[in-house]
Each structure stands twice: as structure tokens, then as C-alpha cells.
């Protein structure tokens, strides 16, 4: 394995200096050493260890707050996460797809970037919902990791496209560092480059305006789903994302089509 480990602060500084990262996004990703350490921990496999001329970075942030357990939705979130990995791993370009996963209530990544086929699947042993909903804080960590890893590959001469899913069944509760505005600054920088897709799934809790929450974070409306709080509706939403992610992973042209069309784009 390669021993080359980039420093995330250097990656973000170079992105800012070259105009790919705004000052607002840079500040959000440089608040304190903790966010840098969390992002660093998710970088995973080195570009030299990926035999591909271009890569797709697939990431998922799952809500593991207590309300998920109270609604009886732990099992369907595990299954939905696994469905996404399995669907993309079955595509022709799977060898060029790396996956990374985070939970809202876990400082370290569930798993750092690694080949999608070998990424850990969730079960009752590694996914239990029992925390709060620091949605803004952990979304910033997730997106920072995606940006840093994409930059890492680009510095190695390997183009990178990214597909990210954020899942929550409630509005932010517990964030101490980030706001909707700081997350939005990061998302807007990503979308401006047209090599990133950021999607969100808001599971109905009976009172949260998820479209408003995710729009406030910069997620395009076409990439927001708001399923009801039932296993069948949540499964259907994950299935729709898995189709979009699979299509986007196939080629730059299909990535562009998927990005513009959102969840309901056609092949």
C-alpha cells in the first residue's frame, strides 16, 4: 500500500488559492483541529492504489438518532445503505468506484474511502440508532471528506466525480460548529464545478419541512426526496437513489445527465 497521506488543510488551501473553494467554505472546513482530524480519517485508500483512469466517490451520511429506532426504521436504513452499495458494485465500472460512510453520532467514519465491493455492509452490530441529530456538523465533515478525496485524486492526475447522499428523519439538533449557511457555502462550491452530486433524503417526522431544511443547506430541489415514515416508502427512496448513483457512475456523460435530471432523470 502507498504511504502517501495528504494533509487535508493543504488540500483545502490549494483549492482556495486556485479558486475552487470559496473563503466561506474554506472557513467552514477549517474551524478547528477536530473537523480536520475527522476529515483526515475518512480519506482511506491512496490514489496510487486505485488502478483506474478516473474514479467516482460514493458517500452516504446516515441518521442514527434515537428517533430512527423509535420509529422502527433501523433495519430499513441498514438495508437501504446496503442496497446502494450493492447496486453500484454490480455496475460495469464498479472497479473505479470508492465508497465512504458516516453516521451523525460517530466522530470517526463508519468506513473510509475504499473499493465499493469491499465496503462494509450494515447490520445490527455496526448500526444502532441512539443519538441526536447534528445534521449540519456532520454534513460539513462528510462533504469536506468528499472534497478532500476528490482533490487528492485530481492532484494525482485522476479525474474524480462524486455522488453523496444525506439521510435524516429530523431537523438539526445538536450541531455546535456549523449552520445551514456554512453547509450551503460548501455545497454551492461543489455544484459550481459540475463534478459533484449532492442528494438528500428526509424521512417524514410529522412536522419538519425537509425541502426547506435541505434547500437551506444548498441541496438542489431535484435531489431532495421526502418519503413517508414507513419501511416501504424508505426502501423506495433508497432504491431511487441507488438507480441514480449507478447511472452516474457509468461515464462522465451519464453523470452529467443524472446531475441535471435529479432523482427522476431517465436513462
C-alpha positions as a LaTeX table, in Angstrom:
\begin{tabular}{lrrr}
\hline
Residue & $x$ (\AA) & $y$ (\AA) & $z$ (\AA) \\
\hline
Unk1 & 0.00 & 0.00 & 0.00 \\
Unk2 & 1.13 & 3.55 & $-0.67$ \\
Unk3 & 2.32 & 5.54 & 2.33 \\
Unk4 & 1.38 & 8.89 & 0.78 \\
Unk5 & $-1.12$ & 10.60 & 3.08 \\
Unk6 & $-2.10$ & 14.14 & 2.07 \\
Unk7 & $-2.86$ & 16.75 & 4.70 \\
Unk8 & $-6.44$ & 17.97 & 4.35 \\
Unk9 & $-5.51$ & 21.53 & 5.28 \\
Unk10 & $-3.03$ & 21.63 & 2.40 \\
Unk11 & $-5.68$ & 20.26 & 0.06 \\
Unk12 & $-8.19$ & 22.91 & 1.11 \\
Unk13 & $-5.66$ & 25.72 & 0.96 \\
Unk14 & $-4.66$ & 24.82 & $-2.59$ \\
Unk15 & $-8.33$ & 24.55 & $-3.60$ \\
Unk16 & $-8.99$ & 28.01 & $-2.15$ \\
Unk17 & $-5.91$ & 29.52 & $-3.77$ \\
Unk18 & $-6.93$ & 28.12 & $-7.16$ \\
Unk19 & $-10.50$ & 29.41 & $-6.87$ \\
Unk20 & $-12.20$ & 26.04 & $-6.40$ \\
Unk21 & $-13.13$ & 26.73 & $-2.76$ \\
Unk22 & $-14.64$ & 29.99 & $-1.54$ \\
Unk23 & $-13.44$ & 31.73 & 1.59 \\
Unk24 & $-16.73$ & 30.88 & 3.33 \\
Unk25 & $-16.38$ & 27.17 & 2.54 \\
Unk26 & $-12.69$ & 27.19 & 3.47 \\
Unk27 & $-13.53$ & 28.77 & 6.82 \\
Unk28 & $-16.25$ & 26.19 & 7.49 \\
Unk29 & $-13.81$ & 23.37 & 6.79 \\
Unk30 & $-11.04$ & 24.90 & 8.91 \\
Unk31 & $-12.91$ & 25.73 & 12.11 \\
Unk32 & $-10.77$ & 23.70 & 14.47 \\
Unk33 & $-8.46$ & 20.67 & 14.53 \\
Unk34 & $-11.37$ & 18.32 & 15.25 \\
Unk35 & $-13.04$ & 18.74 & 11.87 \\
Unk36 & $-9.69$ & 18.33 & 10.12 \\
Unk37 & $-8.99$ & 15.12 & 12.02 \\
Unk38 & $-12.45$ & 13.73 & 11.20 \\
Unk39 & $-12.00$ & 14.52 & 7.52 \\
Unk40 & $-8.47$ & 13.11 & 7.51 \\
Unk41 & $-9.75$ & 9.83 & 8.94 \\
Unk42 & $-12.13$ & 9.34 & 6.03 \\
Unk43 & $-9.65$ & 9.71 & 3.15 \\
Unk44 & $-8.87$ & 6.00 & 3.03 \\
Unk45 & $-7.17$ & 4.40 & 0.05 \\
Unk46 & $-4.42$ & 6.30 & $-1.75$ \\
Unk47 & $-4.77$ & 7.20 & $-5.47$ \\
Unk48 & $-1.69$ & 5.11 & $-6.30$ \\
Unk49 & $-3.54$ & 2.04 & $-5.05$ \\
Unk50 & $-6.52$ & 2.50 & $-7.38$ \\
Unk51 & $-5.81$ & 1.21 & $-10.92$ \\
Unk52 & $-8.31$ & 3.46 & $-12.71$ \\
Unk53 & $-8.01$ & 6.39 & $-15.10$ \\
Unk54 & $-10.96$ & 8.14 & $-13.41$ \\
Unk55 & $-12.93$ & 7.48 & $-10.24$ \\
Unk56 & $-16.36$ & 8.01 & $-8.71$ \\
Unk57 & $-16.58$ & 8.72 & $-4.98$ \\
Unk58 & $-19.83$ & 7.47 & $-3.44$ \\
Unk59 & $-20.65$ & 8.58 & 0.10 \\
Unk60 & $-23.58$ & 8.21 & 2.49 \\
Unk61 & $-24.36$ & 10.03 & 5.75 \\
Unk62 & $-26.96$ & 8.13 & 7.77 \\
Unk63 & $-29.09$ & 9.38 & 10.64 \\
Unk64 & $-28.51$ & 7.21 & 13.70 \\
Unk65 & $-30.54$ & 9.37 & 16.08 \\
Unk66 & $-32.87$ & 7.79 & 18.63 \\
Unk67 & $-35.93$ & 8.75 & 16.59 \\
Unk68 & $-34.86$ & 6.27 & 13.90 \\
Unk69 & $-35.04$ & 3.46 & 16.46 \\
Unk70 & $-38.28$ & 4.78 & 17.98 \\
Unk71 & $-39.92$ & 4.69 & 14.55 \\
Unk72 & $-38.68$ & 1.14 & 13.95 \\
Unk73 & $-36.56$ & 2.20 & 10.98 \\
Unk74 & $-33.10$ & 0.91 & 11.92 \\
Unk75 & $-33.41$ & $-2.20$ & 9.76 \\
Unk76 & $-34.68$ & $-0.37$ & 6.69 \\
Unk77 & $-31.86$ & 2.20 & 6.89 \\
Unk78 & $-29.32$ & $-0.61$ & 7.07 \\
Unk79 & $-30.96$ & $-2.30$ & 4.10 \\
Unk80 & $-31.15$ & 0.95 & 2.13 \\
Unk81 & $-27.48$ & 1.71 & 2.67 \\
Unk82 & $-26.56$ & $-1.81$ & 1.60 \\
Unk83 & $-28.81$ & $-1.61$ & $-1.45$ \\
Unk84 & $-26.92$ & 1.45 & $-2.69$ \\
Unk85 & $-23.55$ & $-0.26$ & $-2.30$ \\
Unk86 & $-24.74$ & $-3.50$ & $-3.90$ \\
Unk87 & $-26.34$ & $-1.72$ & $-6.86$ \\
Unk88 & $-23.24$ & 0.31 & $-7.67$ \\
Unk89 & $-20.94$ & $-2.69$ & $-7.07$ \\
Unk90 & $-22.90$ & $-4.57$ & $-9.75$ \\
Unk91 & $-22.22$ & $-1.98$ & $-12.46$ \\
Unk92 & $-19.59$ & $-2.32$ & $-15.19$ \\
Unk93 & $-17.50$ & 0.50 & $-13.73$ \\
Unk94 & $-17.53$ & $-0.78$ & $-10.14$ \\
Unk95 & $-13.72$ & $-1.11$ & $-10.02$ \\
Unk96 & $-13.48$ & 2.67 & $-10.35$ \\
Unk97 & $-15.98$ & 3.43 & $-7.56$ \\
Unk98 & $-14.86$ & 4.10 & $-4.00$ \\
Unk99 & $-17.33$ & 4.30 & $-1.12$ \\
Unk100 & $-17.27$ & 6.05 & 2.26 \\
Unk101 & $-19.86$ & 6.10 & 5.05 \\
Unk102 & $-20.53$ & 8.28 & 8.08 \\
Unk103 & $-23.12$ & 8.39 & 10.88 \\
Unk104 & $-24.48$ & 11.51 & 12.53 \\
Unk105 & $-23.38$ & 10.42 & 16.01 \\
Unk106 & $-19.96$ & 8.98 & 15.30 \\
Unk107 & $-16.81$ & 11.12 & 15.14 \\
Unk108 & $-14.80$ & 8.64 & 13.09 \\
Unk109 & $-16.08$ & 7.39 & 9.73 \\
Unk110 & $-18.13$ & 4.23 & 9.62 \\
Unk111 & $-15.65$ & 3.31 & 6.89 \\
Unk112 & $-13.12$ & 5.40 & 4.97 \\
Unk113 & $-12.96$ & 5.52 & 1.17 \\
Unk114 & $-12.40$ & 2.02 & $-0.19$ \\
Unk115 & $-13.49$ & $-0.03$ & $-3.24$ \\
Unk116 & $-17.28$ & $-0.23$ & $-3.22$ \\
Unk117 & $-17.38$ & $-4.03$ & $-3.46$ \\
Unk118 & $-15.50$ & $-4.35$ & $-0.18$ \\
Unk119 & $-17.16$ & $-1.53$ & 1.74 \\
Unk120 & $-18.79$ & $-2.75$ & 4.99 \\
Unk121 & $-22.47$ & $-3.56$ & 4.79 \\
Unk122 & $-24.59$ & $-2.54$ & 7.78 \\
Unk123 & $-26.12$ & $-4.91$ & 10.31 \\
Unk124 & $-27.24$ & $-4.76$ & 13.93 \\
Unk125 & $-23.62$ & $-4.94$ & 15.03 \\
Unk126 & $-22.38$ & $-1.76$ & 13.35 \\
Unk127 & $-25.53$ & 0.39 & 13.10 \\
Unk128 & $-27.61$ & 1.22 & 16.17 \\
Unk129 & $-29.65$ & 4.44 & 16.35 \\
Unk130 & $-29.39$ & 6.14 & 19.72 \\
Unk131 & $-28.12$ & 9.72 & 19.41 \\
Unk132 & $-29.28$ & 13.19 & 18.40 \\
Unk133 & $-29.23$ & 14.98 & 15.02 \\
Unk134 & $-26.09$ & 17.12 & 14.48 \\
Unk135 & $-27.02$ & 17.38 & 10.83 \\
Unk136 & $-25.02$ & 20.49 & 9.94 \\
Unk137 & $-21.83$ & 19.48 & 11.76 \\
Unk138 & $-21.65$ & 16.03 & 10.25 \\
Unk139 & $-22.74$ & 17.10 & 6.76 \\
Unk140 & $-19.79$ & 19.51 & 6.72 \\
Unk141 & $-17.43$ & 16.69 & 7.74 \\
Unk142 & $-18.88$ & 14.39 & 5.07 \\
Unk143 & $-18.66$ & 16.97 & 2.30 \\
Unk144 & $-15.21$ & 18.05 & 3.42 \\
Unk145 & $-14.04$ & 14.46 & 3.14 \\
Unk146 & $-15.52$ & 14.16 & $-0.34$ \\
Unk147 & $-13.87$ & 17.39 & $-1.46$ \\
Unk148 & $-10.51$ & 16.47 & 0.03 \\
Unk149 & $-10.53$ & 13.00 & $-1.54$ \\
Unk150 & $-11.56$ & 14.35 & $-4.94$ \\
Unk151 & $-8.71$ & 16.86 & $-4.70$ \\
Unk152 & $-6.32$ & 14.08 & $-3.69$ \\
Unk153 & $-7.15$ & 12.14 & $-6.86$ \\
Unk154 & $-7.04$ & 15.23 & $-9.05$ \\
Unk155 & $-3.58$ & 16.08 & $-7.73$ \\
Unk156 & $-2.54$ & 12.58 & $-8.83$ \\
Unk157 & $-3.87$ & 13.24 & $-12.34$ \\
Unk158 & $-7.04$ & 11.15 & $-11.88$ \\
Unk159 & $-10.36$ & 12.92 & $-12.58$ \\
Unk160 & $-12.94$ & 12.37 & $-9.83$ \\
Unk161 & $-16.72$ & 12.68 & $-9.81$ \\
Unk162 & $-18.72$ & 12.38 & $-6.60$ \\
Unk163 & $-22.19$ & 11.24 & $-5.55$ \\
Unk164 & $-23.29$ & 11.96 & $-1.98$ \\
Unk165 & $-26.45$ & 11.08 & $-0.04$ \\
Unk166 & $-27.53$ & 12.72 & 3.25 \\
Unk167 & $-30.28$ & 10.93 & 5.21 \\
Unk168 & $-32.18$ & 12.33 & 8.20 \\
Unk169 & $-35.55$ & 11.94 & 9.89 \\
Unk170 & $-35.38$ & 15.30 & 11.66 \\
Unk171 & $-34.07$ & 18.85 & 11.53 \\
Unk172 & $-30.72$ & 19.75 & 13.06 \\
Unk173 & $-30.43$ & 19.16 & 16.80 \\
Unk174 & $-27.00$ & 19.20 & 18.39 \\
Unk175 & $-24.71$ & 20.95 & 15.91 \\
Unk176 & $-22.22$ & 23.23 & 17.65 \\
Unk177 & $-19.90$ & 24.33 & 14.84 \\
Unk178 & $-21.83$ & 24.54 & 11.59 \\
Unk179 & $-25.01$ & 26.22 & 10.37 \\
Unk180 & $-27.22$ & 25.75 & 7.33 \\
Unk181 & $-25.41$ & 28.72 & 5.76 \\
Unk182 & $-21.93$ & 27.27 & 6.27 \\
Unk183 & $-23.00$ & 23.94 & 4.79 \\
Unk184 & $-24.61$ & 25.78 & 1.89 \\
Unk185 & $-21.31$ & 27.51 & 1.11 \\
Unk186 & $-19.63$ & 24.11 & 0.75 \\
Unk187 & $-22.43$ & 22.62 & $-1.37$ \\
Unk188 & $-22.55$ & 25.63 & $-3.69$ \\
Unk189 & $-18.80$ & 25.39 & $-4.31$ \\
Unk190 & $-19.18$ & 21.71 & $-5.13$ \\
Unk191 & $-22.09$ & 22.16 & $-7.51$ \\
Unk192 & $-20.38$ & 25.00 & $-9.33$ \\
Unk193 & $-17.76$ & 22.55 & $-10.60$ \\
Unk194 & $-20.43$ & 20.20 & $-12.09$ \\
Unk195 & $-18.50$ & 17.11 & $-10.96$ \\
Unk196 & $-20.47$ & 16.63 & $-7.75$ \\
Unk197 & $-23.98$ & 15.40 & $-6.99$ \\
Unk198 & $-25.36$ & 16.11 & $-3.51$ \\
Unk199 & $-28.67$ & 14.41 & $-2.70$ \\
Unk200 & $-30.79$ & 14.31 & 0.44 \\
Unk201 & $-33.49$ & 12.04 & 1.82 \\
Unk202 & $-35.73$ & 13.48 & 4.56 \\
Unk203 & $-37.86$ & 10.82 & 6.28 \\
Unk204 & $-41.17$ & 12.31 & 7.42 \\
Unk205 & $-41.34$ & 13.01 & 11.15 \\
Unk206 & $-44.73$ & 14.69 & 11.02 \\
Unk207 & $-43.56$ & 18.30 & 11.31 \\
Unk208 & $-40.18$ & 19.02 & 9.64 \\
Unk209 & $-40.16$ & 20.82 & 6.30 \\
Unk210 & $-37.36$ & 18.77 & 4.81 \\
Unk211 & $-37.38$ & 20.55 & 1.50 \\
Unk212 & $-36.84$ & 23.78 & 3.39 \\
Unk213 & $-34.09$ & 22.22 & 5.54 \\
Unk214 & $-32.15$ & 20.80 & 2.62 \\
Unk215 & $-32.68$ & 23.79 & 0.35 \\
Unk216 & $-31.22$ & 25.89 & 3.17 \\
Unk217 & $-28.16$ & 23.63 & 3.04 \\
Unk218 & $-27.81$ & 24.20 & $-0.71$ \\
Unk219 & $-29.17$ & 20.86 & $-1.97$ \\
Unk220 & $-30.99$ & 21.32 & $-5.31$ \\
Unk221 & $-34.70$ & 20.58 & $-5.17$ \\
Unk222 & $-34.37$ & 17.91 & $-7.87$ \\
Unk223 & $-32.07$ & 15.99 & $-5.49$ \\
Unk224 & $-34.39$ & 16.02 & $-2.46$ \\
Unk225 & $-36.72$ & 13.14 & $-1.60$ \\
Unk226 & $-39.22$ & 13.25 & 1.27 \\
Unk227 & $-40.60$ & 9.73 & 1.80 \\
Unk228 & $-43.17$ & 8.93 & 4.46 \\
Unk229 & $-42.13$ & 7.22 & 7.66 \\
Unk230 & $-42.79$ & 3.65 & 6.57 \\
Unk231 & $-40.41$ & 0.88 & 5.59 \\
Unk232 & $-41.84$ & 0.58 & 2.09 \\
Unk233 & $-41.53$ & 4.30 & 1.34 \\
Unk234 & $-37.99$ & 4.50 & 2.73 \\
Unk235 & $-36.96$ & 1.43 & 0.71 \\
Unk236 & $-38.39$ & 3.01 & $-2.43$ \\
Unk237 & $-36.41$ & 6.21 & $-1.82$ \\
Unk238 & $-33.14$ & 4.34 & $-1.35$ \\
Unk239 & $-33.92$ & 2.32 & $-4.47$ \\
Unk240 & $-34.39$ & 5.51 & $-6.47$ \\
Unk241 & $-31.08$ & 6.88 & $-5.21$ \\
Unk242 & $-29.32$ & 3.60 & $-5.99$ \\
Unk243 & $-30.54$ & 3.83 & $-9.59$ \\
Unk244 & $-29.31$ & 7.41 & $-9.85$ \\
Unk245 & $-25.94$ & 6.56 & $-8.31$ \\
Unk246 & $-25.49$ & 3.55 & $-10.58$ \\
Unk247 & $-26.27$ & 5.60 & $-13.66$ \\
Unk248 & $-23.98$ & 8.45 & $-12.60$ \\
Unk249 & $-21.08$ & 6.05 & $-12.03$ \\
Unk250 & $-21.03$ & 4.77 & $-15.60$ \\
Unk251 & $-19.49$ & 7.65 & $-17.53$ \\
Unk252 & $-18.91$ & 11.39 & $-17.45$ \\
Unk253 & $-21.77$ & 11.88 & $-19.93$ \\
Unk254 & $-24.23$ & 9.87 & $-17.87$ \\
Unk255 & $-23.03$ & 11.63 & $-14.72$ \\
Unk256 & $-23.88$ & 14.96 & $-16.33$ \\
Unk257 & $-27.30$ & 13.74 & $-17.41$ \\
Unk258 & $-28.05$ & 12.37 & $-13.96$ \\
Unk259 & $-26.85$ & 15.54 & $-12.27$ \\
Unk260 & $-29.08$ & 17.76 & $-14.35$ \\
Unk261 & $-32.10$ & 15.48 & $-14.12$ \\
Unk262 & $-32.00$ & 14.61 & $-10.44$ \\
Unk263 & $-33.82$ & 11.65 & $-8.96$ \\
Unk264 & $-36.26$ & 11.40 & $-11.82$ \\
Unk265 & $-33.88$ & 11.63 & $-14.77$ \\
Unk266 & $-34.18$ & 8.89 & $-17.36$ \\
Unk267 & $-31.51$ & 6.67 & $-18.89$ \\
\hline
\end{tabular}
